[in-house]
Amino acid sequence: MANWRSLEHLLASGVDYECRTTVHWHLFEPNRLLILAQRLHALGVRRFAVQLVRTARMLDPQLSGVSMQASLPELWRTLGELFPEFVLRD
């Protein structure tokens, strides 16, 4: 896919970067996030950020709430072990 090829070019370029994923737990399961992080790690990504979606201005009213999966200490700990620089933003 084009996004993975773009990442490979970015990593090869040597420029400073941050890989960031915004998640909404109704649309993105924690296991999928872990699989994504493992793939990024395997490619050599060193800085990864997860940003939890801000639901205040959701256009779809069914997506306005976020489940309690936002507090997943084991997942965050695992991601912290995969990357030299990991940050969780809410």
C-alpha angles and dihedrals in degrees: 000000000000095000093057091047089050090052091051090053091048093051091047092050095067093223121139112265146159124213109215133182125190113210134197108188093219089060104030123044119218091239091057089052090053091050090050091049092049091052092048090049091050090053091053102258109163103180119051129167129189115202119194112223119257106229100191094101104031113153091208108064090204089066097050095102127064120211123237089260085096087086102063106145095175092054092048091048091051092049089048089056093050097054132046086218118034126160132180114208125191 
